[in-house]
Structures are given as structure tokens and as C-alpha cells.
Amino acid sequence: MDKQRIAIIGLGRIGSAFLRQMLAKRSHGLDLVCVAEAMDTPGRQLAQQTGIKVCTLDDVVALGDGIHVIFELTGLPEVRRELREKLVNSQNKQTVIASESIVRVIWALISDEALPVIAGRATGY
């Protein structure tokens, strides 16, 4: 089975919880290439402790189609918009951006834990 090369952007409460699950599923065909998080969150610390590269949004985009799926979990529409624009400008037509809505579906399938709910947070694409 080909590995799905993924990146996670945003390692707050939701991104950190998702990172823990993805690390546990590494042997299931997932290659967690890198994460992007500007703040010193527990998720960023976990990524560093487990040898996952911590980079910037521009670094993630520069990986081109070497990333199959980017999980954009910042909860910030402007970051999602910037990411889409950067992928278009780089002519990357292969990488998929998965929003928090997609993560919530995946979460329901892989975990019995509750994913954090952040009041007032937009989860759409």
C-alpha cells in the first residue's frame, strides 16, 4: 500500500488531538511529513519530541505534490484562504486541503474519545 503523505497545519487543541491519533496510526499507511504551528503548543512540542519536522506554511507549500493531504486545523478562515492561494500560485493541483469538518468525520471513525469543541469556531471549507 502506498503511504499517504500528510501535513497538519495548526496544533491547538484540535490539531494536537489529531496529531496524537495520526502518530498512533503511522503503521497504517500514513507518513506524517511535517506540521506547521507558530505557537509553543503541546502539539508542537509532541511533534518535536517524536521527530516530526515543524515548519512554516510556506515550507509546507514548497513540498508541492510531495504532500497528498494537508489538514488545515487552525480554525482561521484567513489561513485556509492563504493556503489555497499559495497552492494555486505554486500550480499544485494534487494536494488536497482537508478542513476541520473532514477531521471530525475521520475522528468519529478512528477514536472513541471526544474531539474538542471550540465555541464559535467555523468548521466549513
C-alpha positions in Angstrom: 0.0 0.0 0.0 1.3 3.4 -0.9 1.7 5.7 2.1 -0.4 8.8 2.2 2.0 11.8 2.9 0.2 14.2 5.2 0.9 17.6 6.9 -1.0 19.2 9.7 -1.3 23.0 10.0 -2.4 24.2 13.4 -1.6 22.3 16.6 -4.0 23.9 19.0 -6.5 21.7 20.9 -8.0 20.1 17.9 -4.7 19.8 15.9 -2.9 18.4 18.9 -5.5 15.7 19.5 -5.5 14.8 15.8 -1.7 14.7 15.8 -1.7 12.2 18.6 -4.2 9.9 16.7 -2.1 10.2 13.5 1.1 9.3 15.3 -0.7 6.2 16.6 -1.8 5.2 13.1 1.7 5.6 11.4 1.9 1.9 10.7 -1.4 2.2 8.8 0.0 3.7 5.6 0.4 7.3 6.9 3.5 9.3 6.5 3.3 12.4 8.7 5.8 14.6 6.8 5.6 17.8 8.8 3.5 20.1 10.9 3.1 23.9 10.9 2.5 25.7 14.2 3.8 29.2 15.2 3.0 29.0 18.9 4.6 26.8 21.5 1.7 24.4 22.0 1.7 20.9 23.4 1.1 19.6 19.9 4.2 21.4 18.6 6.2 20.0 21.5 4.9 16.5 20.7 5.8 16.9 17.1 9.4 17.9 18.0 9.7 15.1 20.6 8.7 12.5 18.0 10.9 13.8 15.3 8.2 15.4 13.1 9.5 18.4 11.2 8.0 21.7 12.4 7.9 24.2 9.5 6.1 27.2 8.2 3.1 27.4 5.9 5.4 28.3 3.0 7.6 25.3 3.8 4.5 23.0 3.5 3.5 24.6 0.2 7.1 24.2 -1.1 6.9 20.5 -0.7 4.5 20.5 -3.6 2.8 17.3 -4.6 5.1 15.5 -2.1 2.2 16.1 0.3 -1.1 14.3 -0.5 -3.3 15.8 2.1 -2.9 19.0 4.3 -5.1 19.0 7.3 -5.7 22.7 8.0 -6.8 22.9 11.6 -6.1 26.5 12.7 -9.8 27.5 12.6 -8.8 30.7 10.9 -10.5 31.3 7.5 -7.7 33.7 6.5 -5.1 30.9 6.9 -7.2 28.5 4.9 -7.6 31.1 2.2 -3.9 31.9 2.2 -3.1 28.2 1.9 -5.4 27.7 -1.1 -4.0 30.8 -2.8 -0.4 29.6 -2.2 -1.2 26.1 -3.6 -2.8 27.7 -6.7 0.1 30.1 -7.2 2.5 27.1 -7.0 0.4 25.3 -9.6 -0.1 22.4 -7.2 -3.2 20.6 -8.4 -2.6 17.4 -6.5 -2.6 18.2 -2.8 -5.9 18.2 -1.0 -6.8 20.5 1.8 -8.9 18.9 4.5 -10.7 21.2 6.8 -11.8 20.6 10.4 -15.1 19.2 9.1 -13.2 16.3 7.4 -11.2 15.8 10.5 -14.4 15.4 12.6 -15.6 12.7 10.3 -12.2 10.9 10.4 -12.2 11.3 14.2 -15.6 9.7 14.6 -14.2 6.7 12.6 -10.9 6.2 14.4 -11.4 7.3 18.0 -13.8 6.7 20.9 -12.6 10.0 22.5 -14.4 13.3 22.1 -12.7 15.8 19.8 -12.5 19.2 21.5 -15.3 21.6 20.5 -14.4 25.3 20.4 -17.4 27.6 20.7 -17.9 29.9 17.8 -15.3 28.2 15.6 -16.2 27.9 11.9 -15.6 24.4 10.6 -16.5 24.7 6.9 -14.2 24.8 3.9 
